[in-house]
Amino acid sequence: MDAQLIKECEAKAQAWLDSPCYDAETKAEVSAMMQSEDKTALVDAFYQNLEFGTGGLRGIMGAGTNRMNKYIVGMATQGFANYLRKAFPEGRELSVVVGHDCRNDGRLYAQTVADIFSANGIRVYLFESLRPTPEVSFAIRHLHANAGVNVTASHNPKEYNGYKAYWEDGAQVLAPHDTGIIDEVNKVRIEDVRFQGNPALIQLIGGETDFDYMTAVKEAMIDQDVILRQRDLNIVYSPMHGTGRVIVPLCLRSWGFRNIHVVPEQMTVDGNFPTVESPNPENSEAMTLGMQLGTRLNADLVVATDPDADRLAIVCRDNKGEWTIVNGNQTCMMFCYYIIKNKIALGQLRPTDFLVKTIVTTEVITRMAEKNGIELRDCYTGFKWIAREIALSEGKQRYIGGGEESFGFLPFDKVRDKDAPASICLICEIAAWARDNGMTLYDLLMQIYLEYGFSYEHTVNVVKPGKSGADEIKAMMEDYRSNPVTEIAGSKVVLAKDFKTLKARDGEGRETTLDMPATSNVLQYFCEDGTKVSVRPSGTEPKIKFYIEVKDTMGCPNCYAACVQKAQAKVAEIRKSMRI
C-alpha cells in the first residue's frame, strides 16, 4: 500500500482525534484503525471525502471522511440549510420535510438532519418513524415545504446508508439548485455545523400524512369496477424489511382488494436484511420467500418493494404455471399498455395527456404511444428528469404515467419520484383486469409482444474499480467517439446519438441537434434491424453500463421461448461487436 497515502490518511484521522467536535465513540473507532497494523480500513475510511453529488450522499456507514456518519450528514445538512437561506427571500419562514427508511442509524441521521435545520431557524416536519420515499416526496408538496431530505440507501446492501435531497416540487434537486447546494456543502467545516436543535421548530408528522398520501394514491386507479369484480385476487406482498410494510397493504385494501397476504419473515423492520443477500427486488434471490408463500397459497401474483418502497418487483405465473419474474422493461410496458388501453376504453384519455420514459427504456413503449396517438417524452436516466417533464407541463398537459427499466414507475403526479405503493396497487388492478378477461399477467405480456413486436433487453455491467478503472472507462468512451460505430452485429447503424455533444447522426452522415435540458455522457445506437445499444458510464459506481435491446416478430404466445433464445444469441453477437 502506498506509504504517502497512508501518511495522508493518518493525518486526517489524527485531526478527528484532536478535534473536540467528535464524540468518544467515533474517536475510539478512529483510534482502533490508527493502531491496527493493517491500514486498509483506515485508508478506506479517510482516503477521500464522501462526495455530496447531485442526488445527495450514499456510502458505507462508519467513522471517517469517506463514510456515512452523523458528522458527514451534519456538514451536508448545514450546507443545504445555507443554500436554502440564499435561495429564498429573507423574512419568509422556511420549512423542510425529513424522513428515513429502515436502515441502521437511519433514525439517528434523520434526527441529526432535523436538529441542524431547526438550529438554522428552518421549520422541520419530521416523520415519527420510517416512511416510504414517495411519501416524503408527497409530503413536501402537500405541506408546501421548501425542500426535503430522506435518509435512505434504497436497495444497496446493509452496510450502506444515504441522503437524498429534494426541492420544493417534491423532486430530487436539478440545476441550478443541485450545483448550488454542492458548492455550499463543500464550504462547510465541522466547526460550522449547528448540531444543537431547536425543538420548537420540529413538528412530528405521521398518521395524518399517511391518510392524505393514501387518498392521493387512489388517483392512480383507472377502473374500480374491475377491482370490485376481482376483489379476491390472491396477492402476496413483501416489504423486504422496509417501509412498505404498513402502507402497501393499507393502500391495496383502500383500492378494494381483500385477499392480501404478507411474507411474515420480511415484515420485521430490520436494517440487517436477514432474509436476503441484498434487499434489491431486481434480484431473483430476494423474491424466494415470496414465491414460496405464493406457491403454498396458490397466489395469482407476488409483489415486493425495496427498503424505501420506491422500486417494485412483480412475479407472475407463466404458461406452465411456474413463477417468473417480470423484468423492469416488461413492468413499464405493462403499465403503459394498460393505462393507454383502458383510458381509451373508459373515455378517460385526453388529447393533451402524455407519458414519459427514460432513453434506455424499451422502445416498445414508443410504438405503443405512436400507434395510439399519445405523446411520449424521452428523458435521461433518473426519476428527477421524469419529474422535470411533469413540472414543465403542469397546468397545461396531464401526465398519465412514466417509468424506467430499473423497476421504477410513477402512475400519478402527486408524487415526483418513483412510487412503489401506487404502482403495486395499479399492477394489481392490471392483474384483476387480466383475470376479468380470462388472462394472467403473463398472458397480457404475451399479448403486448404480439401487438407491438417482441423485444428482449439485456444490461451488461463492466466493472472497472479504482483510478485505473476510471481511466479505462474514459478511454472506452473516447474510443467509441473517435471511431464511430457504423454497424453492430452485422446490422447498419441508422441513427447514432451522443448526449455529451447533443448531436445525432443518421446513416447517411446527416447531423441534427438533440433537444435535451443538459448534456450527459451517453452514447446510443439504433440499427436497421431494430437493435438499440446505449452506453453509459455510471455516475456513482466504478462501472460502465451497456443497455442492449433486440427486436423480433413473435407469431404466437408459444413462440416466446424461441424468441428469447434467438435474442440471447443475438446479444452475444452484439457484445462481440461492441467489444464487451
N, C-alpha and C positions, 0 to 999 in steps of 0.2 A: 504494500500500500504506500502511496506517495507520502513521504515524510513531511513535505511542506504543507500538504493538505491536512494532515493530522495536526500539525502545529497550528494552523489557522482555526481548525475546529476546536482545539483545546482552548485557544484564546477566546473564542466566542462563548464556550461553555463556562470558562472562568468568569466572564463578565456576568453571566447569570448567577453564579455562586456569590459574586461580590455585591450584587445589586440588592437593595432592601425591598425591591418590588415583587420578588418571587417568594412563594411560601416554602415552608420547611420540607413538605413532601416532594415538591418539584426539585428543590436543591438536593435532596437525598438521591433522587433518580439520576440527576446530572452527575453528582459525585460518584455514584456507582459506575457510570460509564467512563468517567475520567480515570478511575482507579483500575479498571479492567485492563489486562494485558492485551486483549483483543479489542482493537479500536473500531471495529466495524460498526457497532451500534452508535458510537459517538459520531463517527463521520456521517452515517446515515441521518442522524438527528440534527446535525449542525452544518453540513457542507453547503447548504443554500437556505434561503428564506422561502417558506411555503408561499407560493405566489397567489396573490389575490387577482384572479382573472376576471373576464367579462361575466362569468357566471357565479363568481364568488370564490370560495375555498373548498378544497377537498384533499384529504390526506390521512395518513395513519396517525392514530392517537398516541400521545406520549409527550414527554418533555423535549424541548428543542425548537430551534427556529424553523426546521423543516417538518414539523409535526402539528397536528391539531391539538390544541390545548387552550385553556381559558385565556391565556395571555395573547396568543396569536388571534384568537377570536376577539379579544378585547381591543387590540390595535385595529383590527378590521372594522369593528363597530364604531370606534372613535373617529376613524377616517370617514366612515359612512355618515355619521352624525355631523361632522364638519361640512361635508358636501351638502347635506340637506339644508343646513343653515345658509349656505351660499345660494342654493338653487331656488329657494322660496322666499317671498318678500318678508322683510322684517315686520314684526308685530303680529304675524299670523301664527296661531297655535299649530304646531306640527304634531303629527301622530304617526305611529308605525304599528304594524301587526307582527307579533313574534310567535312562532310555533316550533315544534320539533317532532321527530319520529321516535321509534323505539330504541334507537342505538344507545350503547353505553355512553354515559356522560352527556347525553342529549339534553336532559333537563338542566344540568349544571351550565352548559353553554347557553341555553335559551334564557335562563335566569341572568347570566352574566350580560348577555345582549340587552335584556330589558333594563337591568340596573344602569348600564352605561348610557343608553338612550335617555332614560329618565334623569340621570345626573346631568345631562346636557339640556335639560328643560323640554324634552320631547315626550309627549304622552305615549304610553305603550299599552296596546291591547294584547295581553299575554294569554295564550291558551292555557287552560288549567292543567291539561295533560296532553299526551301525544295526539296529533291530528294529521289527516292526510295533507299532502302538498296542495292538491287542488282546493281544499277548504281554506287554506291560508291565502291562496290567490283570490278566492271568492271574498273572504273577509276584508281584504284590503279595499276592494271596490265597494263592498256593501257598507263598510264603516267610513268610507271616504277618507281613508288614511293616505298619507303621502308616500309611504314606502312599506316594505316588509322584509322580514328575514325568516327563513325556515332552516332549522338545523337538521340536516339530513345528508347522507351519502348515497341516497337512492338504493340501487341494487348492488353496491360494492360489498366485498367481504366484510366480516365482523370487525376487523382491525381499523376500519375507516370511519370517519365522520366528515361532515361538510357543512357548508354555509351558503345558502342560495339567497341572493339579493334581488328584491323585487321593487318595481316602481309603482306609482300611484294608479296605473292602469291594471295592476294585478299581474303584469308580465315581468319576466326577468329583464333586467336593465339592458337597454340598447343605447347606441350613440345619441347624443353626446354624453349621456349620464354615465355610461359604463367606464369610459376613459377618465371622466371627471372624478368618479369615486376612486378609481385605481390611483390616480395622482394624489388624492388626499390621503389614502391609506398608506402610500409609500412615504409620506412625510412624517407619519406618527412614530414617536419613540414610546417605549413602555412607560416612561415617566409622565407622558401626556395623557394617559388613559384615566378617565374618571370612573373608577370601579364602584364607588360608593353610591348606590342607587337612591332615588327619591320615591319611597313607597306611595306617596300621594299621587304620583303620576303614572302608577302601574295599575291597570284595571284587568282583573282576570275575566276571561270570556270562556264560554263552553256550550252548554246545552241550548241556549237561545240561538247561537250561531249555527249549531248543528241543525236545528229545526229549519232555519232560514236557508241553509245550504241544501238540505234535503228537498225543500219546497222548490228551490231553483232547479235541482237535478230533474225534477218531473217535467220540466220544459223540454227535455230531450226526447220525451215519449212521443211516438208518432201515432200509434193505434192502440188505445187501451182496450178496445173491444176484443182484439185478438188475444191480449193478455188474459182477459177475463174468461175467454173460452178455453184457454190453455193454462189456467192458473195453477194446475197440478204438475206443470213441467218440473221434472226431477233435477234439481240443481245442487251440485256440491261446490263449496267455496272454501278457499284457503287464503288467509291474510299474510302468510309467511312470517308469523310472529309480530306483525306490524300494525299499522294504523287503520287498516280497513276492517278490523275485527268486529267493530260495533256498527260502523256507519254503513257498510255494504249490505249486510243482512237487513238493516232497517230500511235502506233505500229500496231494496228488492221487494220488501213487504209493502212499502208505500205505493209501489207500482202495481201491486195486485198479486204478486207471486206468493204462494203459500207453502210450497214443498221445498224448503231450503235446508240443506244440511251443511254443517261446517266440519272441517278437519280438526278434531279436538286437540291433537298434539301440536298443531300450529296456531292455535288460538291464544296461547300464552304469550304475553309480551316479554320478549327476550332478545336483547341485543347481541347475544352469542349465537343466535340462529341454530339451536342444537339439532334440528331435524334435517338440515340441508348442508351441503358443502358450501354453497353460496346462495344467498336469498334472491336469485335472479330468475324470474319466471320464464325467461327465454331458454333456460337450461332444462332439458327434459328430466334430469335427476331431481330438480326441485319440485316437480309435479307428481312424483312417485306416490306419496301418501294420498294425495287427492284422487289419483287414478285407482288406487287400491280401494278406497272408500266408495268411489263411484261404481266399481265392479260389484262390491258387496250389496250396494243399494240399487243396482240396476239403473244408475242415473242416466239422464239424457246428455248432460254435459258437465264438465268440471271447469271451474274458473278460479283464477288466483290473481292477487295483486302483489307487487313488490312491497318492501317495508314502508315506503312513504306513500303508497297507493296512487302513484301517477301512471304506472305501467300495468297492463293486464296481460294475462295469458289465458288461452282457451284450448280445451281438449274436448274433442267430439268423437263419435264412433264412425269408423269408415264403413265401406260397403260390406265388410266381413264382420262387422260388429266389434272390431278391435279399436282401442283408444288410439287416436292420432292427434298430435299437437298441431294446431293451426299456427303457421308462422306469421311474422309481423306484416308482411306484404299481403298475405291472404286475409288477415284480420282487417286491414284497411280496405281491401277490395270489398269484403262482405258488408262493412258499414256503408260504404259509398253506394254500393248496388242497392241495398235496402232503402236507404234514405231517398235516392232518386226514384226508384220504382214505386214506393208506397206513398211518397208525397204526390207523385203524379196521379196515382190511383185514387187518392183521397181528395184530390183537388187542392192540395196544400202548397204546391210549388209555384213560386212567383218568378217572373222574368228576371228579376234583379238578384235572385239567390246565387250564391257561389260556394264552391268547395276549394280547399287548399290541400296540397301535398308537398312534400319536400322533393328536391330534384333527384334524390337517389331512390325514391319510392317507385313502385312498379308503374309502367306506362299503360297497363290495363285500365287503370282509372282514367287516364287521358282519353282512351277510346270510349269509355262509358260516358264521360262528360260530352264529348263531341257528338256521339250518336243521339244523345238526349237534349242537345242544345243547352247544356249547363256550362256556365263559366267555371273554369278550373285554373287556379293560380299555382305556379311552381315557386317554391321559396327555398332558401338554404336550410341545411340540416339544423335542427334545434327548434323547440317549440316557441321560442321568443319571436322567431320570424313568422310563424303562423299567427301568433298574437298580433304582430305588427299589421298583417293584412286585415285582420278583424278591425283593428283600431282605425286604419285608413278609410274604411268604408262604413264606419259607424254612423247610423242615421241616414245612410244613402242606399246601402245594399244590405241584404241579410245573409249572414254566414250560416250555413247549414251543416258543416262538418269539415274536419281536417285531420290529417294524420301523417305518420311516418312509419318507415319499415321497422323501427326498433320498438314495436309493441306499444306505441302511444297513440291515442286518439282523443279528440275533443268534439262531442256532438252538439254543443250549445255554446252560447257566447257569454254566459255569466261568470265563467272562469277563463283565465288566459294562460293556462298551462295544461299539460296532459291531465286527463281526468278519468281515472280507472273506475271509481264508483258509478259515475254516469255512463261510462262505456260498458261496464258489466251489465247494468240494467238494460241498456239498449241491445246488447248481444243476446240477452235472454229474451227480449221481445222478438228479436230476429229468429231465434230458435223456436219460439212459440208460433210465429207466423209460418215458419217452415213446416212445423208439425201440423198446423192448421191446413196446410196444403199437401199433406202426405209426404213430407220430406224431412230429412235430418239436416243439420248444418253442413255435413259433408256433401249431401245431395245438392244443397244450394251452391256450394263451392264448385261442384262439377257443372252445374247449370251456368254459372258465371263463365267458366272456361269455354263451354260450348257456344255461348252467346257472344263473347268478346275475344276469344282466342286464348290458347294455352300460354302460360308464362311460367318460367322457372327462375327463381332468384337464388343467388349464392354469394355470400360475402367471404372474402379472403382477407385475413388479418396477418400482415407481415410485421413481426415484432423486431425492432432494432434498438435495443437498450443502450443507454449511455450517450456521451457526446459523439463517439464514433458512429453510433447508430443514427443519431440526428443528422450527421453529415451524410451518411449513406442515403437517407430518405430525401434529403435536399438534392443530392446528386441524381437520384432516380427521377425526381420531378423535372430537373433541368434537362435530363436526357430525353424525356418524353417531349419536352418543349422544343429542344434544338433538333430533334429527329422526329418530326411529326408522324404519328401513326396513320397510315393510309389504308391498311386492311387488317382485320382481326379474324383469325381462324378461317382465312380464305374468303371472307366477305368484305367488300369495299366499304370504307368509312364514308358515309354520305353527309355527315354533319359532325364537326368537332367543336366543342365549346371550351373556352379557357376562362374560368371565372376570376382568374387573377388579373388578366388584361381586359376582361369583359368583351372579348371578341369571339365571334363564331365564324367558322369557315365551312362552306359546303364542299361537296366532292369535286366541284369544278374550280375551286380556289377562290370563289367569291366570298368576300368578308362582310359581316354585319356586326352591329354593336348590340351587346346583351343589355337589357334593361333590368338591372338589379340595384338594390339600395346600397350595396357596398361590394368590395372585392373579396374573393375567397380563394384560397389555394386549392382549387378543384379543377380537374380535367374530366371531360365527358366525351364519349364517342358513341355515335349512332351508326349502325351498319345497314347495308342493303337488305340483309335477311332478318332485320328486326332486333339483332343483338344490340344491347346497350351496356357500356362499361363506364363506370365512374371511378376516378382515382382521387383519394382524399387522405392526406396525412392527418392524423388525429391531433387536435389542439391540446389534449390533456394527457395523452399517453404516448410512449415511445413506439408508435407503430404507424404503418400506412395501410389504408383500407381500400380494397378493390370490390366494388359492388357490381356483380355480373347479372345481367338479365337476358334470358334466352327465350325466343318465341317459337311457337309451333301451332299447328292446327290439330284440334282434338275432335275426332269424328264421333265419339260416343263416350259416355261416362266410364265404360270399362277400358277405354284406351288410356286412361290417366297414368297407370303404372308404366306403360310402354313409353309414353311421352316423357315421363320423369327420367327413365333410364337413358333415353336418347339425349335428353338435355344435359344429364350429368356427363355423358361422353363429350358433348359439345363444350361444356365448362372446362374439361381437361385440355381440350384443344386451345381454348381461349387463354388459359393460364400459360401454356407454352408460347403462344403468340405474343403475350404481354410480358413474358419472361418473369413469371411469378410462380 
